[in-house]
């Protein structure tokens, strides 16, 4: 039996959080080993969206990448 497994892979991490103790969200961060790249795939607001949506999403993306793409 000859088995081969590719060493290229992709993963997704789901983080949940809350903005201003009111606006709940889920953010998905993906990693692709071929590109050696982390990126935020999407942000889903599970309740209401904050008034400063663009600012909140930019900060969430920055934090998600900082947490999930830790550089060694």
Secondary structure, DSSP 8 states (H G I E B T S, - for coil): ------S--EEEEEEEEEETTTEEEEEEEEEETTTTEEEEEEEEESS---SSHHHHHHHHHHHHHHHHS---
